[in-house]
């Protein structure tokens, strides 16, 4: 007799509620050849404003099968507390919810059920997910084997002269910890954006809840803002790969193959080290 629960633990899984907070969810792609005899790498793909987590999960299926990795796509719903809110997770803390800790709790849940190497995982986020990913990196560089930051519309520079979230002034008071720059320098970081990602309507929206005066100084387009972040990171000695994907506008789907190539390189480097 076939065990239904076992069947749904391979390939594209159902959407699960998180035990840490059932309002938050996640789904997975688990390689069908996974046996449980050894732990495999974990790749986390954080959605953006549209919450298209299942799309990212589905698109990553071939990569997961080829490289033998488990892909986790968290789902942080819009409208938590405030029904009109779209941006909660992007800035890490929202209405008492620490989304970095929520992600780590979900990773721990996955590690209880699947043989993944959860101590250090691979993290990618695009657009709003890219905002979350680079701020998560500042808090937990020791948990990341590599980080891929895709086309964030609003960036946080490593600069204590700028207020959060433009910079990191008051970071320790806000989050209860300082930034470990030595650990940051050990994380391979990809900055990735399409060469045609030039629309500004969503990132120059003065007066909305996710705006701060000074954001306009980091650049007009997502390309310019990511270049600003690149310059800031290089000034701190971080390990940066900048990928400008030819002919692509603001599309996480079309960026993902470039992200997968970056992660493939990091996975091969980890095996060889």
C-alpha positions in Angstrom: 0.0 0.0 0.0 1.4 3.4 -1.0 2.0 5.9 1.9 0.4 9.1 0.7 2.5 11.3 3.0 5.7 9.7 1.6 4.6 10.4 -2.0 4.1 14.0 -1.3 7.5 14.4 0.3 9.2 14.2 -3.1 9.1 16.5 -6.1 6.7 19.4 -5.6 5.4 19.3 -2.1 2.1 20.8 -0.8 2.2 24.2 0.9 2.8 23.7 4.6 1.9 26.0 7.5 4.9 26.9 9.6 4.8 25.7 13.2 6.4 28.9 14.4 3.5 30.9 13.0 0.7 29.2 11.0 0.1 32.5 9.2 3.4 31.8 7.4 3.8 29.0 4.9 6.4 27.3 2.7 6.7 24.7 0.0 9.6 22.7 -1.3 11.0 20.9 -4.2 12.7 17.6 -3.0 14.7 15.6 -5.5 13.1 12.3 -6.3 16.4 10.5 -5.9 16.9 11.8 -2.4 17.5 8.8 -0.1 18.1 10.3 3.3 21.5 8.5 3.5 23.3 11.9 3.5 22.4 15.5 4.0 22.1 17.6 0.9 22.4 21.4 0.3 19.4 23.6 0.9 18.6 26.5 -1.4 16.1 29.1 -0.2 14.4 31.4 -2.7 12.5 34.3 -1.1 9.6 35.7 -3.1 8.9 39.4 -3.8 5.8 41.5 -3.5 3.7 39.2 -5.6 4.4 36.2 -3.3 5.0 34.0 -6.3 6.8 31.3 -4.2 5.3 28.3 -6.0 6.4 29.7 -9.4 10.0 29.9 -8.2 9.7 26.4 -6.7 8.4 25.0 -9.9 11.1 26.7 -12.1 13.8 25.4 -9.8 12.8 21.7 -10.2 15.4 20.8 -12.9 18.2 22.5 -11.0 17.2 20.7 -7.8 17.2 17.3 -9.6 20.5 18.0 -11.4 22.4 19.1 -8.4 20.7 17.1 -5.7 19.6 20.0 -3.6 16.3 20.7 -1.8 14.7 24.0 -2.7 12.7 25.8 -0.1 10.4 28.7 -1.0 8.9 30.5 2.1 5.6 32.3 1.8 5.1 35.4 3.9 1.6 36.6 3.1 0.6 40.2 2.5 -1.9 41.8 4.8 -0.5 40.6 8.1 -1.9 42.9 10.8 -2.7 45.6 8.2 -4.8 44.3 5.3 -3.3 46.9 2.9 0.3 46.0 3.7 2.5 44.5 1.0 6.0 45.1 2.3 6.2 43.4 5.8 9.0 40.9 5.4 11.3 43.2 3.3 12.6 45.2 6.2 13.1 42.2 8.5 10.9 43.5 11.4 7.2 44.3 11.1 4.7 44.7 13.9 6.7 42.6 16.3 7.4 39.9 13.7 11.1 39.2 13.0 11.0 37.6 9.6 14.7 36.6 9.7 13.9 34.5 12.8 10.8 33.2 11.0 12.9 32.0 8.1 15.4 30.3 10.4 12.6 28.6 12.2 11.2 27.3 8.9 14.6 26.1 7.9 14.8 24.2 11.2 11.4 22.6 10.5 12.5 21.5 7.1 15.7 20.0 8.6 13.6 17.9 11.0 11.7 16.3 8.0 14.3 16.2 5.3 18.1 15.4 5.3 19.3 18.9 4.5 22.5 20.8 5.6 20.6 23.5 7.3 23.6 25.1 9.2 24.6 27.0 6.1 22.2 27.4 3.2 22.1 29.2 -0.1 19.7 32.2 -0.2 18.3 34.1 -3.2 15.7 36.8 -3.3 14.5 38.9 -6.2 13.0 42.4 -6.0 11.3 42.5 -2.6 13.0 39.2 -1.9 16.3 40.9 -2.8 15.6 43.5 -0.2 15.0 40.8 2.4 18.0 38.7 1.3 20.6 41.5 1.8 19.2 42.6 5.1 19.1 38.9 6.3 22.7 38.6 5.2 23.7 41.4 7.6 22.1 39.6 10.5 23.1 36.0 9.7 26.2 35.7 7.5 27.2 32.7 9.5 24.1 30.8 8.2 24.7 31.5 4.5 26.9 29.4 2.2 26.2 32.0 -0.5 23.8 34.9 -1.1 22.2 36.1 -4.3 20.6 39.6 -4.2 18.4 40.3 -7.2 17.2 43.7 -8.2 16.2 45.2 -4.9 14.2 48.4 -5.3 15.4 49.8 -1.9 18.9 49.1 -0.6 20.5 49.2 2.8 24.1 50.3 2.6 26.7 49.2 5.2 26.9 52.8 6.5 26.5 53.8 10.1 26.0 57.4 9.1 22.7 56.6 7.4 19.5 55.7 9.3 17.9 52.3 9.0 16.9 51.2 6.4 19.0 53.5 4.1 22.0 52.5 6.2 22.9 50.7 9.4 22.8 53.4 11.9 21.4 52.0 15.2 21.6 48.5 13.8 22.7 47.0 17.2 20.0 48.8 19.1 17.4 47.7 16.7 18.3 44.1 16.3 20.3 43.3 19.4 23.5 42.4 17.6 26.3 44.1 15.7 27.3 43.3 12.1 30.0 40.7 11.8 32.1 42.0 9.0 34.6 39.1 9.1 31.7 36.7 8.6 30.2 38.9 5.8 33.5 38.7 3.9 33.4 34.9 3.9 30.0 34.8 2.1 30.1 34.7 -1.7 27.6 37.3 -2.9 25.9 37.7 -6.2 24.3 41.0 -7.2 22.1 40.4 -10.2 19.7 42.5 -12.3 18.4 42.7 -15.8 20.0 45.1 -18.3 16.5 46.5 -19.2 15.3 46.8 -15.5 14.7 50.5 -15.9 11.1 51.2 -14.9 10.9 53.5 -11.9 7.2 53.7 -10.9 7.5 51.2 -8.1 10.7 52.4 -6.6 10.3 56.2 -6.7 7.0 56.2 -4.9 7.4 59.0 -2.5 4.8 59.1 0.3 4.1 55.3 0.4 4.9 53.2 3.5 8.1 51.8 2.0 9.7 55.1 1.1 12.4 57.1 2.9 13.8 60.4 1.8 17.3 59.7 0.6 16.4 56.6 -1.3 16.5 58.6 -4.5 20.2 59.4 -3.9 21.1 55.7 -4.3 20.0 55.8 -8.0 16.9 56.1 -10.1 16.7 52.6 -11.5 17.2 49.2 -9.8 20.4 48.9 -11.9 21.8 52.1 -10.5 20.8 51.2 -6.9 22.5 47.8 -7.2 25.6 49.4 -8.6 25.6 51.7 -5.5 25.3 48.6 -3.3 28.1 47.0 -5.2 30.4 50.0 -4.6 29.5 50.0 -0.9 30.2 46.3 -0.6 33.5 46.4 -2.4 34.6 49.2 -0.1 34.1 46.8 2.8 36.1 44.0 1.1 33.1 41.7 0.4 33.3 38.9 -2.1 31.1 40.2 -5.0 30.0 38.9 -8.4 27.9 41.4 -10.4 25.7 39.9 -13.1 23.9 42.2 -15.5 21.6 39.9 -17.5 21.3 41.0 -21.1 17.9 41.8 -22.5 16.0 41.2 -19.3 13.7 43.7 -17.5 12.2 43.2 -14.0 11.6 39.5 -14.2 12.6 37.1 -11.5 11.8 34.2 -13.7 14.3 35.3 -16.4 16.9 36.1 -13.8 16.8 32.7 -12.1 19.0 30.8 -14.6 21.8 33.2 -13.9 21.2 32.7 -10.2 21.3 28.9 -10.6 24.7 29.2 -12.5 26.1 31.2 -9.6 24.8 28.6 -7.0 26.1 25.8 -9.2 29.6 27.3 -9.1 29.4 27.7 -5.3 28.2 24.1 -4.8 31.1 22.8 -6.9 33.5 25.0 -4.9 32.1 23.6 -1.7 32.6 20.0 -2.9 36.2 20.8 -3.9 37.1 22.6 -0.7 
